[in-house]
Amino acid sequence: MRDPENAAFYLEQILEGGDMELFQEAIRHVAKAQVGGVAGVARKANLNRENLYDALSKGGKPQFDTINKTLAALGLRISITAA
């Protein structure tokens, strides 16, 4: 999960399923796998660690900005394509 290519593939597969809670949890799993874990990703994204844990937990309701900053800290970005 540390490799951005592998993480991107993993997250894309989860996102295609349409379950946003599962997608949030998948982002958390990728973040945990990074050097420094979720805390390190939060620092890199300039986000509060506790808030990021909450946002990416089951039942969390992260704002788009939080997801975007977190993905950027992981070396990823959101891309839109035609269905």
Secondary structure, DSSP 8 states (H G I E B T S, - for coil): --SHHHHHHHHHHHHHTT-HHHHHHHHHHHHHHSTTHHHHHHHHHT--HHHHHHHTSTT----HHHHHHHHHHTT--------
